[in-house]
C-alpha cells in the first residue's frame, strides 16, 4: 500500500493508507449496508456545506468531476428559455463553454485573463445588459493557475439579479471554508479525489432541494440526469440508478471520517495554507517566482514561472523530482511557461521542506541549466 512518490497535484492526490485500505473489501450495490453508507456520505457532505442542512441535498454521480459538471449543466438549465452566463479565467471555465456548446445551451461568456481574478464589474454589466440570463456559473479555484476567484461576491451579485447560481468548487470544497447558504450557491459541484482526499471515481453536487426539484424533465442525457439520480437516491435509500463505484464510495466515506478527525475544513485549510506559504517562501529563496499575486492565490496549487534566460526544461526537472519521491504538474496556460505544485492531499509541511531540499539539490547538480 506504499507509494514510490508523493503526488503534489490538484487531484488525484496522495491519500492516506487507511483510505486506500478501505477499498480492499467488495460491496454489493443492492445491499442495505452499502446503501446506508451512501446515505451517510450524502448527509456528511451537506453538513460540510452548510448548517442549514434541511434546505440542501447531495447527489453523487459516476465519473470524474467533469461528468458531474456536465450533469448539472445539462439538468438544471431549462431546454427552453434557459441561458447561462459563464465566468471564465482558465481551462476549467473554458471547458464549461465547450460543454454548453455540445449540449446546445444558450450562453454568454465573460472572460478574464488567466492570471487575474474574475472581473465583477464586467459580470454585473453583462447581467444588466442581458435579462435573458437565467443561470450564472463560476469556477471557485481555477487550477489552471491556482487563482481563487471571488465566488461568494459573484453569487451574491447574481442573486441581486434573481439568477440561479452554479459554483464549480472542484478543487476547493473541503479545503476552503464556505457555506452554500451564506454564499448564495444553489448548486455546488466537487469531486471525490480533491480536498476531501478520496480517490477518483465519482463527483457530487450539493443542491438546493427546491431548485433541484424544479429540474424534472430538463436533462439532455439519460445517464447524466442529475434530477433522476437524486430521485432514485431519495426513494431507494441510497441506491444509484446505474452501477456505482462501490470501492471508491467506501474509500470516500473513510476520507470523510478522517477529515472530521483532523478537525474539519478549518483545520485542513490551515494545513494546506501552511503548505502553500512554506512552498512559496522556499521556492522564492531558490530563485523561482510565482505567477499569481498573493492576494489571489489559493492554498490548493501554485504556479511557478520558468527561470528566465536559462536552459531549464520541465521534463528534466519533473523526472529528477520523481526519482526523489515527488510528482508535480506541468503548466496549463499558453502565454508563459509555468509548472505547478499542489499543496493538498495527505501532504504536510515536513513534506514541503523535503521537496525544497530536493529542488535545491537539483539546482546545485544541474547548474548548467540555470546558467
C-alpha positions in Angstrom: 0.0 0.0 0.0 3.1 2.3 0.0 3.7 4.6 -2.9 7.0 5.4 -4.6 6.3 9.1 -4.7 4.1 11.8 -3.2 1.6 13.4 -5.6 1.9 17.2 -5.3 -1.0 17.7 -7.7 -4.6 19.1 -7.5 -6.1 15.6 -7.6 -5.9 12.8 -8.0 -3.7 13.3 -5.0 -1.9 11.4 -2.3 -4.3 9.7 0.0 -3.8 8.1 3.5 -3.0 4.4 3.8 -6.3 3.9 5.6 -8.3 5.4 2.7 -6.6 3.0 0.3 -7.2 0.1 2.6 -10.9 0.8 2.7 -11.1 -0.3 -0.9 -9.9 -3.9 -0.1 -13.5 -5.1 0.6 -16.0 -5.8 -2.2 -19.6 -4.5 -1.9 -22.9 -5.2 -3.5 -24.7 -2.2 -4.9 -28.1 -3.6 -3.8 -27.0 -4.3 -0.2 -28.7 -2.3 2.5 -25.4 -1.9 4.3 -23.8 -0.3 1.3 -26.7 1.9 0.5 -26.7 3.2 4.1 -23.1 4.1 3.6 -24.1 6.1 0.6 -26.8 7.9 2.6 -24.2 8.7 5.3 -21.9 10.2 2.7 -24.7 12.3 1.3 -25.6 13.6 4.8 -22.0 14.3 5.7 -21.5 16.3 2.5 -24.4 18.6 3.2 -23.2 19.1 6.8 -19.8 20.2 5.4 -21.5 22.6 3.1 -23.9 24.4 5.4 -25.6 24.4 8.8 -28.9 24.8 7.1 -29.0 21.1 6.3 -32.7 20.7 5.6 -32.6 23.1 2.6 -29.9 21.2 0.7 -29.2 17.7 -0.5 -26.2 15.9 -2.0 -26.3 13.8 -5.2 -23.4 11.5 -6.2 -22.6 10.9 -9.9 -20.4 8.3 -11.5 -17.3 9.5 -13.4 -14.8 12.3 -13.0 -15.6 15.8 -11.7 -16.3 16.9 -15.3 -19.1 14.3 -15.6 -20.8 16.0 -12.7 -20.3 19.5 -14.1 -21.9 18.3 -17.3 -24.7 16.6 -15.5 -25.5 19.8 -13.6 -25.4 22.0 -16.7 -27.4 19.6 -18.7 -30.1 19.2 -16.0 -30.6 22.5 -14.2 -30.8 24.8 -17.2 -34.2 24.6 -19.0 -34.2 23.5 -22.6 -36.5 26.4 -23.4 -35.8 29.9 -22.2 -32.7 29.0 -20.2 -29.5 31.0 -20.7 -26.2 30.6 -18.9 -23.6 33.3 -18.1 -20.2 31.6 -17.9 -17.5 33.5 -16.0 -14.1 32.1 -17.0 -10.4 32.8 -16.5 -8.9 29.4 -17.2 -9.1 26.0 -18.7 -12.0 24.7 -16.5 -14.2 27.7 -17.2 -13.4 27.2 -20.9 -14.4 23.5 -20.5 -17.8 24.6 -19.3 -18.1 26.7 -22.5 -17.3 23.5 -24.5 -19.9 21.5 -22.6 -22.6 24.0 -23.3 -21.8 24.0 -27.0 -22.2 20.3 -27.1 -25.3 20.3 -25.0 -26.9 23.2 -27.1 -27.3 25.5 -24.1 -27.6 29.2 -24.8 -24.8 31.1 -23.2 -23.0 34.4 -22.8 -19.3 34.4 -21.7 -17.3 36.9 -19.7 -13.6 36.1 -20.0 -10.8 37.4 -17.9 -7.0 36.9 -18.2 -5.8 33.6 -16.8 -3.5 35.3 -14.2 -6.3 37.6 -12.9 -9.4 37.0 -10.8 -12.8 37.3 -12.5 -14.0 40.8 -13.1 -17.1 41.5 -11.0 -17.8 44.8 -12.8 -17.9 43.1 -16.2 -20.2 40.4 -14.9 -22.5 43.0 -13.4 -22.6 44.8 -16.7 -23.5 41.6 -18.6 -26.3 40.8 -16.1 -27.7 44.3 -16.5 -27.4 44.1 -20.3 -29.0 40.7 -20.9 -32.1 40.0 -18.9 -32.5 36.6 -20.7 -29.7 35.2 -18.5 -31.3 32.7 -16.0 -28.2 31.0 -14.5 -24.6 32.0 -13.6 -21.7 29.6 -13.3 -18.2 30.4 -11.8 -15.2 28.2 -11.1 -14.1 28.9 -7.5 -10.5 27.7 -7.6 -9.2 27.8 -11.2 -6.5 25.1 -11.0 -5.1 26.3 -14.4 -3.1 28.8 -12.4 -4.2 28.4 -8.7 -6.2 31.6 -8.7 -9.0 31.8 -6.1 -12.0 33.6 -7.7 -14.5 35.7 -5.7 -17.2 33.2 -6.0 -19.2 34.4 -3.0 -19.3 38.0 -4.3 -20.3 36.8 -7.8 -23.1 34.6 -6.4 -24.4 37.5 -4.3 -24.3 39.7 -7.4 -26.1 37.1 -9.5 -28.8 36.8 -6.8 -29.3 40.6 -6.8 -30.5 40.0 -10.4 -32.6 37.0 -9.5 -30.4 34.3 -11.1 -29.7 30.7 -10.2 -26.1 30.1 -9.2 -23.7 27.2 -10.0 -20.3 27.0 -8.5 -17.6 24.6 -9.7 -15.8 24.1 -6.3 -14.0 21.1 -7.7 -10.6 21.7 -6.1 -11.7 23.9 -3.2 -14.6 22.2 -1.4 -13.4 20.6 1.7 -10.2 22.7 1.8 -11.6 26.2 1.8 -14.4 27.2 4.2 -17.7 28.1 2.6 -21.4 27.9 3.4 -23.7 27.5 0.4 -26.5 29.4 2.1 -24.3 32.4 3.1 -22.6 32.3 -0.3 -26.0 32.1 -2.2 -25.0 29.0 -4.0 -27.8 26.9 -5.5 -25.6 24.1 -7.0 -22.1 23.4 -5.8 -20.0 20.8 -7.6 -17.0 18.9 -6.4 -15.2 15.5 -6.7 -14.2 12.6 -4.5 -10.5 13.0 -5.3 -9.8 16.6 -4.2 -9.7 18.2 -0.8 -11.7 15.5 1.0 -8.8 13.3 -0.1 -10.7 10.3 -1.6 -9.8 8.5 -4.8 -11.2 9.2 -8.3 -14.4 7.6 -9.4 -17.3 10.0 -8.7 -18.3 13.6 -8.3 -21.1 15.2 -6.4 -23.5 18.1 -6.4 -24.7 19.8 -3.3 -28.0 21.3 -4.3 -30.9 23.5 -3.1 -33.7 20.9 -2.8 -36.4 23.2 -4.2 -34.2 24.3 -7.1 -33.4 20.7 -7.9 -37.0 19.6 -7.7 -37.8 22.1 -10.4 -35.4 20.4 -12.8 -37.6 17.5 -13.7 -37.6 16.9 -17.5 -34.7 19.2 -18.2 -32.0 16.6 -18.7 -30.3 16.4 -22.1 -28.7 13.0 -21.2 -30.0 9.7 -19.8 -27.1 8.7 -17.6 -26.1 12.3 -16.7 -29.6 13.2 -15.4 -28.9 14.8 -12.0 -32.6 15.0 -11.1 -33.3 11.3 -11.8 -30.2 10.3 -9.9 -31.4 12.4 -7.0 -34.9 10.9 -7.1 -33.5 7.4 -7.1 -31.3 8.0 -4.1 -34.1 9.6 -2.2 -36.7 6.9 -3.0 -34.5 3.9 -2.8 -32.5 4.9 0.3 -29.1 5.5 -1.3 -29.4 3.3 -4.4 -27.8 4.6 -7.6 -29.6 4.4 -10.9 -26.8 2.5 -12.6 -23.7 0.6 -11.2 -22.0 2.7 -8.6 -18.2 2.8 -7.9 -18.5 0.9 -4.6 -14.9 0.7 -3.6 -14.4 4.4 -4.3 -17.5 5.3 -2.2 -16.2 3.2 0.7 -12.8 5.0 0.4 -14.6 8.4 0.3 -16.6 7.5 3.4 -13.3 6.8 5.2 -11.9 10.1 3.9 -14.8 12.0 5.3 -14.2 10.4 8.7 -10.6 11.4 8.5 -11.5 15.0 7.6 -13.7 15.1 10.7 -10.9 13.6 12.9 -8.4 16.2 11.6 -10.6 18.9 12.9 -12.8 19.7 9.9 -12.4 22.1 7.0 -11.0 24.9 9.2 -8.0 22.8 10.3 -7.5 21.2 6.9 -7.5 24.7 5.3 -4.8 25.8 7.8 -2.6 22.8 6.9 -3.0 23.5 3.2 -2.3 27.2 3.7 0.8 26.5 5.7 2.0 24.1 3.0 1.5 26.7 0.3 3.1 29.5 2.3 6.2 27.5 3.1 6.4 26.3 -0.5 6.4 29.8 -1.9 8.8 31.1 0.7 11.3 28.3 -0.1 10.9 28.5 -3.8 11.5 32.2 -3.8 14.6 31.7 -1.8 15.8 29.3 -4.5 15.2 31.9 -7.2 11.7 30.9 -8.5 8.8 33.3 -8.9 5.1 32.8 -8.6 2.6 33.6 -11.4 -0.3 34.7 -9.2 -0.3 37.7 -6.8 -0.6 36.6 -3.1 -4.0 38.3 -2.8 -5.5 36.0 -5.5 -3.6 32.8 -4.6 -5.4 29.7 -3.4 -4.0 27.3 -0.9 -4.7 24.5 -3.4 -2.0 24.7 -6.1 0.7 27.2 -7.0 2.0 28.1 -10.5 5.7 29.0 -10.8 7.4 30.7 -13.8 10.3 29.0 -15.5 13.6 30.7 -14.6 14.3 33.4 -17.1 17.2 33.2 -19.6 18.1 29.6 -18.6 18.2 26.2 -20.2 15.6 24.9 -17.7 13.3 22.2 -19.0 10.2 20.9 -17.2 10.7 17.3 -18.3 14.2 17.1 -16.8 13.0 18.8 -13.6 10.0 16.6 -13.4 11.9 13.3 -13.9 14.6 14.3 -11.4 11.9 15.1 -8.7 10.0 11.9 -9.4 13.1 9.9 -8.8 13.5 11.6 -5.5 9.8 10.8 -4.5 7.8 13.9 -5.7 5.5 14.3 -8.7 4.4 17.8 -9.7 2.3 19.2 -12.6 3.2 20.9 -15.9 1.8 24.3 -16.5 -1.6 24.7 -18.2 -1.5 28.3 -19.6 -0.3 29.3 -23.1 1.1 32.7 -22.7 4.0 32.0 -20.3 6.0 28.9 -19.3 5.0 27.6 -15.9 4.9 24.5 -13.8 2.5 23.8 -10.9 3.0 22.3 -7.4 -0.1 21.2 -5.4 -0.4 21.5 -1.6 -3.4 19.3 -1.0 -3.9 15.6 -0.1 -2.0 13.7 2.5 0.8 16.3 2.4 2.3 18.1 5.4 4.8 20.9 5.9 7.5 18.4 6.5 6.9 17.0 3.0 7.2 20.6 1.6 10.6 21.1 3.3 11.8 17.8 1.9 10.7 18.8 -1.5 12.5 22.1 -1.3 15.7 20.2 -0.3 15.4 18.0 -3.4 14.8 21.1 -5.6 17.9 22.8 -4.1 20.0 19.7 -4.8 18.7 19.7 -8.4 19.8 23.3 -8.9 23.2 22.6 -7.5 23.6 19.4 -9.5 22.3 21.0 -12.8 24.0 24.3 -12.6 24.4 24.3 -16.4 20.6 24.5 -16.8 20.5 27.7 -14.8 23.4 29.5 -16.4 
